[in-house]
Amino acid sequence: MSNFDLVKRLASVTTGNADRASRIGELKIDRSAPPAGVPAWRWLVPVLVVAAGLVWWLLARVADGAVAVDVDVARAPAGTHGTASVLDASGYVTARREATVSSEVTGKVLEVLVEEGMRVDRDQVVAKLDDTTQRAQLDLANAQTQSARAGLAEFEAQLRAARLERDRLRDLAARNLTSDSSLDAAEAHYDTLAARLATGRENVKVAERSVVLAEEALDKMTIRAPFAGMVVSKDAQPGEMISPVSAGGGYTRTGICTIVDVESLEIEVDVNEAYIGRVSPGQRVTATLDAYPSWQIPAEVIAIVPTADRQKATVRVRIGLLERDDRVLRDMGAKVAFLGVDAGSDAPEPVPAGVTIARDALHADAEGDFVWRLADDVVERQEVEVGRPRNGERVLVVRGLASGDTVVRSSERALTAGQKIRRN
């Protein structure tokens, strides 16, 4: 082989290798180029969605117009600076008048018409029992009464006929036109019918009384509230048996519900017998519920129970609340402060009338003092009259607010009447 042929052969091999390398290179994926058919702006869609949601949320807050505010609650003053607490004690809210409503007879509950938290009036129906038997007995008593009255009418008709016969025979006997035996027989028949008539009248009275008893038995199947109050527990359900006495076991209820007279709520505390001399009937007291520690309730001592607990060495004291509020619930924990007297005074200093609020909640303009009072998350302007002095963190409002009212203490921007608010 010549040198020319050798060079030509090597060139041919080199060219073939280059072609194969070129074809293999075409199979590589170019990762720097975007995928075919997928636009580059596809990655902007999630960003745009998030941005749109943020804009919508901001616009919704602006459209709502609710103003963020800090609030304060008006509360009754504990007393003036001259009235100090001479004794502190703790106890519980109790009800002097409460009852577990039951039935006078044993029966099956058909319907319970009350729920916990419901207010009821005196004689309001709270439950109904199965009265099928009582209605049947009432129908029977009515039928017996009708029968007795019908028999009485029959005796009255017979007696009228016997009276006519007797009077006729008396007339004939006066003229010696009939025998004495015939007259005696007529007299005896009349007397017999008169006695039967009297018996029939008594039978009618008995039947009528049976109707009254049947009506009373039927009325007992309807259970009513003994007094106005609030239902605090529901103890029976339709289908259960109820009885005025416990029948043993857990299948017979002894009560339908428990009703508490909220007007009779008071506080009972145990006072150490060593300090009972500091307490007297009619003494002014400041009560604070554990559930509302910032709400001071004016109260007074109703009575000191004239007995002591030997084990605890305490005397029970009854305290009456001078303000009624739905927030006061039975069995709530409470703390009380018995107020004393000034050194130079013989009587307790009176608790000032009105309520106290934070000084920041009070505003003034050309029309006078006012506050922004909350009503269902909407503010309204409330004119108030402020007592003296006005210094201190809290001021006394003697007119325009009640204990428990919520007022605006500060807001993120100026308020207007009817403005919706959002509490911080």
C-alpha positions in Angstrom: 0.0 0.0 0.0 1.3 3.4 -1.0 1.6 6.3 1.4 -1.2 8.1 -0.5 -3.6 5.2 0.1 -2.7 5.0 3.8 -3.4 8.7 4.3 -6.7 8.4 2.4 -7.8 5.5 4.7 -6.9 7.4 7.9 -8.8 10.4 6.7 -11.9 8.2 6.0 -11.7 6.7 9.5 -11.3 10.2 11.1 -14.3 11.5 9.2 -16.5 8.6 10.3 -15.6 9.1 13.9 -16.5 12.8 13.6 -19.9 12.0 12.2 -20.6 9.6 15.0 -19.5 12.2 17.6 -21.8 14.7 16.0 -24.7 12.4 16.1 -24.2 11.5 19.8 -24.0 15.2 20.6 -27.4 15.8 19.1 -28.8 13.4 21.8 -27.8 15.7 24.8 -30.4 17.9 26.6 -29.7 21.5 26.6 -30.8 22.5 30.2 -30.1 26.2 29.7 -33.1 26.5 27.3 -36.7 26.6 28.5 -38.9 23.5 28.0 -40.5 23.3 24.7 -44.2 24.5 24.7 -44.0 26.0 28.4 -44.0 29.9 28.4 -41.6 31.5 30.8 -44.3 33.7 32.5 -46.0 30.6 33.9 -43.9 31.0 37.1 -45.4 34.5 37.7 -49.0 33.1 38.2 -48.6 32.0 41.9 -47.0 35.3 42.7 -49.8 37.2 41.1 -52.4 35.1 43.0 -50.8 35.9 46.3 -50.5 39.6 45.5 -54.2 39.7 44.5 -55.2 38.0 47.8 -53.2 40.5 49.8 -54.8 43.5 48.0 -58.3 42.0 48.5 -57.7 41.6 52.2 -56.5 45.2 52.6 -59.4 46.5 50.6 -61.9 44.5 52.7 -60.4 46.0 55.9 -60.7 49.5 54.5 -64.3 48.8 53.3 -65.3 47.4 56.6 -64.4 50.6 58.3 -64.0 49.0 61.8 -61.7 51.0 64.1 -59.5 49.2 66.5 -60.1 50.5 70.1 -59.1 49.8 73.7 -62.1 49.6 76.1 -62.8 50.0 79.7 -65.8 48.8 81.9 -67.7 51.1 84.1 -67.9 49.8 87.7 -69.4 50.8 90.9 -67.1 52.7 93.3 -66.0 50.9 96.5 -66.5 54.1 98.5 -64.8 57.3 99.3 -61.2 57.6 100.4 -62.4 57.9 104.0 -64.1 54.5 104.1 -61.7 51.6 104.7 -62.1 47.9 104.8 -62.1 46.6 108.3 -62.4 42.9 107.4 -62.1 40.8 104.2 -63.8 37.5 103.7 -64.7 35.1 100.9 -67.7 33.0 100.1 -70.2 32.1 97.4 -73.3 33.4 95.7 -76.4 31.5 97.0 -80.1 31.7 96.3 -82.5 32.0 99.2 -85.3 30.8 96.9 -84.8 27.8 94.7 -86.8 24.6 94.1 -86.5 21.3 92.3 -89.8 21.1 90.5 -91.4 17.6 90.6 -94.8 16.0 90.3 -97.2 15.0 93.0 -97.9 11.7 91.4 -95.9 9.0 89.6 -96.1 9.2 85.8 -94.3 9.0 82.5 -92.9 12.3 81.1 -94.4 13.2 77.7 -92.8 16.6 77.2 -90.3 18.9 78.8 -90.8 22.5 77.8 -87.8 24.2 79.5 -84.0 24.3 78.9 -81.1 25.5 81.1 -80.9 29.2 81.1 -84.5 29.8 80.3 -86.5 32.3 82.3 -90.0 31.1 83.5 -92.9 32.9 85.0 -95.0 31.8 87.9 -97.4 28.9 86.9 -95.8 28.5 83.5 -96.0 25.0 82.2 -92.6 23.3 82.4 -93.5 19.7 81.7 -96.4 17.4 80.8 -97.0 13.8 82.0 -99.0 11.0 80.3 -102.6 11.7 81.4 -104.5 9.0 79.5 -105.7 7.3 82.7 -106.7 10.5 84.3 -108.7 11.6 81.3 -110.5 8.3 81.3 -111.3 8.7 85.0 -112.6 12.2 84.4 -114.9 10.9 81.6 -116.2 8.2 83.9 -116.9 10.7 86.7 -118.8 12.9 84.3 -120.9 10.0 83.1 -121.7 9.0 86.7 -122.7 12.6 87.4 -125.0 12.6 84.4 -126.5 9.3 85.5 -127.1 10.6 89.0 -128.8 13.7 87.8 -131.1 11.6 85.5 -132.1 9.4 88.4 -132.8 12.5 90.5 -135.1 13.8 87.8 -137.0 10.5 87.8 -137.4 10.6 91.6 -138.7 14.2 91.3 -141.4 13.2 88.8 -142.5 10.2 90.9 -142.6 12.4 94.0 -144.9 14.9 92.2 -147.3 12.1 91.3 -147.2 10.7 94.8 -147.9 14.2 96.2 -151.0 14.6 94.0 -152.2 11.2 95.0 -151.7 11.9 98.7 -153.5 15.3 98.4 -156.5 13.7 96.6 -156.8 11.0 99.2 -156.6 13.5 102.0 -159.5 15.4 100.4 -161.5 12.2 100.0 -160.8 11.2 103.6 -162.0 14.5 104.9 -165.3 13.8 103.3 -165.3 10.1 104.5 -165.1 8.9 100.9 -162.0 6.7 101.3 -160.5 4.4 103.9 -157.8 5.4 106.3 -155.6 2.6 105.1 -155.6 4.0 101.6 -154.5 7.4 102.9 -151.8 5.8 105.1 -150.5 3.9 102.1 -150.3 7.1 100.0 -148.6 9.0 102.8 -146.0 6.2 103.2 -145.4 6.1 99.4 -144.9 9.8 99.3 -142.4 9.7 102.3 -140.5 6.9 100.6 -140.1 8.8 97.4 -139.1 12.0 99.3 -136.3 10.0 101.0 -135.1 8.6 97.7 -135.1 12.1 96.3 -132.9 13.3 99.1 -130.6 10.3 98.6 -130.4 11.1 94.9 -129.5 14.7 95.6 -126.6 13.5 97.8 -125.5 11.1 95.1 -125.4 13.9 92.6 -123.2 15.9 95.1 -120.9 12.9 95.4 -120.6 12.5 91.7 -119.9 16.2 91.2 -117.1 15.9 93.8 -115.7 12.9 92.0 -115.5 15.1 88.9 -113.6 17.7 90.8 -111.2 15.1 92.1 -110.7 13.7 88.6 -110.1 17.2 87.2 -107.5 17.8 90.0 -105.8 14.5 89.2 -105.7 15.5 85.5 -104.3 18.9 86.3 -101.5 17.3 88.3 -100.2 15.7 85.1 -99.3 19.3 84.0 -96.3 20.5 86.0 -96.0 24.3 86.5 -93.3 26.6 87.9 -93.9 27.5 91.5 -92.4 31.0 91.1 -90.7 33.1 88.5 -87.0 32.5 88.0 -84.4 30.9 85.9 -83.9 27.2 85.0 -80.4 26.1 86.1 -80.7 22.4 85.5 -82.9 20.0 83.4 -83.2 16.7 85.2 -85.7 14.6 83.1 -86.3 13.7 79.5 -89.4 12.6 77.6 -90.1 8.9 78.1 -88.7 8.7 81.6 -90.7 7.9 84.8 -91.0 10.6 87.5 -92.1 10.2 91.0 -92.3 12.5 94.1 -90.3 9.9 96.1 -87.3 7.9 95.1 -88.3 4.5 93.9 -84.7 3.1 94.1 -82.4 2.5 91.2 -81.6 5.0 88.5 -84.7 4.7 86.2 -87.1 6.9 88.1 -86.5 10.6 88.3 -87.5 12.7 91.3 -87.5 16.1 89.6 -88.1 17.8 86.2 -85.9 20.9 86.6 -84.4 23.2 89.2 -85.5 26.9 89.2 -83.7 29.7 91.0 -85.2 33.0 91.8 -82.5 35.4 90.6 -84.0 38.2 92.7 -83.1 36.2 95.8 -79.4 35.9 95.1 -77.1 36.9 97.9 -73.6 36.1 99.2 -72.8 34.0 102.2 -69.4 34.2 103.8 -67.8 32.6 106.8 -66.3 35.0 109.2 -63.8 33.9 111.9 -65.6 34.2 115.2 -62.6 36.2 116.5 -63.5 39.0 114.1 -67.3 38.8 114.1 -67.5 41.9 116.3 -66.4 44.0 113.3 -69.6 43.0 111.5 -73.1 44.4 112.1 -76.4 44.2 110.3 -76.8 46.9 107.7 -73.1 47.5 107.4 -72.0 48.5 103.9 -69.9 46.0 102.0 -68.1 45.9 98.7 -68.4 42.5 96.9 -66.2 41.3 94.0 -66.9 38.2 92.0 -63.9 36.0 91.1 -65.2 35.9 87.5 -65.2 39.8 87.3 -62.4 41.0 89.5 -62.6 44.6 88.3 -66.4 44.9 89.0 -67.1 46.1 92.5 -70.7 45.5 93.6 -72.2 47.6 96.4 -73.8 45.4 99.1 -74.8 45.4 102.7 -75.0 42.9 105.6 -78.5 41.3 105.8 -78.0 39.3 108.9 -75.5 37.4 111.0 -76.7 33.8 111.5 -76.9 33.3 115.2 -74.9 30.1 115.4 -71.2 29.2 115.0 -69.5 26.3 113.3 -67.6 24.4 116.0 -65.2 22.7 113.6 -64.3 25.8 111.7 -64.8 28.4 114.4 -66.7 30.6 112.0 -70.0 32.5 111.8 -72.0 32.7 108.7 -72.9 36.1 107.4 -75.6 36.9 104.8 -74.8 39.8 102.4 -77.4 41.3 100.1 -76.5 42.8 96.7 -77.7 46.3 96.1 -77.4 46.0 92.4 -79.0 43.2 90.3 -77.2 42.0 87.2 -77.5 38.9 85.0 -73.7 38.3 85.4 -74.3 37.2 89.0 -74.8 33.5 89.0 -75.5 31.0 91.8 -72.4 29.3 93.3 -70.0 31.9 91.9 -67.0 32.6 94.2 -66.9 36.0 95.7 -64.8 38.2 98.0 -66.2 40.9 100.2 -64.8 43.8 102.1 -66.6 45.0 105.1 -66.4 48.8 105.2 -65.6 50.6 108.4 -66.1 54.2 109.6 -63.9 57.3 109.9 -62.1 57.9 113.1 -64.3 60.9 113.9 -67.5 59.6 112.6 -70.1 57.3 114.2 -71.6 56.0 110.9 -70.2 54.5 107.8 -69.5 57.0 105.0 -71.9 56.4 102.2 -70.8 54.9 99.0 -70.9 57.5 96.3 -73.6 57.1 93.6 -72.6 56.4 90.0 -69.8 54.5 88.4 -66.1 55.0 87.8 -64.3 54.8 84.4 -60.8 55.3 83.2 -59.8 59.0 82.8 -58.8 58.4 79.2 -62.4 57.4 78.3 -63.8 60.8 79.2 -64.0 63.5 76.5 -65.3 67.0 76.5 -66.5 69.5 73.8 -68.7 72.6 73.6 -71.7 70.5 74.6 -70.2 69.1 77.7 -68.6 65.8 78.9 -69.3 62.6 77.0 -68.0 59.1 76.4 -68.1 56.7 73.5 -70.2 53.8 74.8 -70.3 50.4 73.0 -73.5 48.7 71.9 -73.1 45.6 69.8 -69.7 46.6 68.5 -71.0 50.0 67.5 -70.1 53.2 69.3 -72.6 55.8 70.4 -72.1 59.2 72.0 -73.3 59.2 75.6 -73.5 62.5 77.6 -72.4 62.1 81.2 -72.2 64.1 84.3 -68.9 63.8 86.2 -68.5 64.1 89.9 -65.7 65.7 91.9 -62.8 65.4 92.1 -61.6 64.6 88.6 -58.0 63.8 89.4 -56.7 60.2 89.5 -56.6 57.4 87.1 -60.4 56.9 87.3 -63.2 59.5 87.4 -66.6 59.2 89.0 -69.6 59.4 86.6 -72.8 60.3 88.5 -75.2 60.2 85.5 -75.3 58.7 82.1 -73.7 55.3 82.7 -74.5 52.1 84.6 -72.3 49.5 86.1 -71.1 47.1 83.5 -71.3 49.5 80.5 -68.3 49.3 78.1 -66.7 52.6 77.0 -63.9 53.3 74.5 -60.6 54.2 76.2 -58.5 54.9 73.1 -58.9 54.4 69.4 -56.6 54.3 66.3 -58.5 57.3 64.8 -61.3 59.7 65.5 -64.7 58.1 66.2 -68.2 59.0 65.0 -71.6 57.9 66.2 -72.5 54.6 64.6 -68.9 53.7 63.8 -68.1 50.0 63.9 -65.2 49.1 66.2 -62.8 46.2 66.6 -61.4 45.5 70.1 -57.7 45.1 70.4 
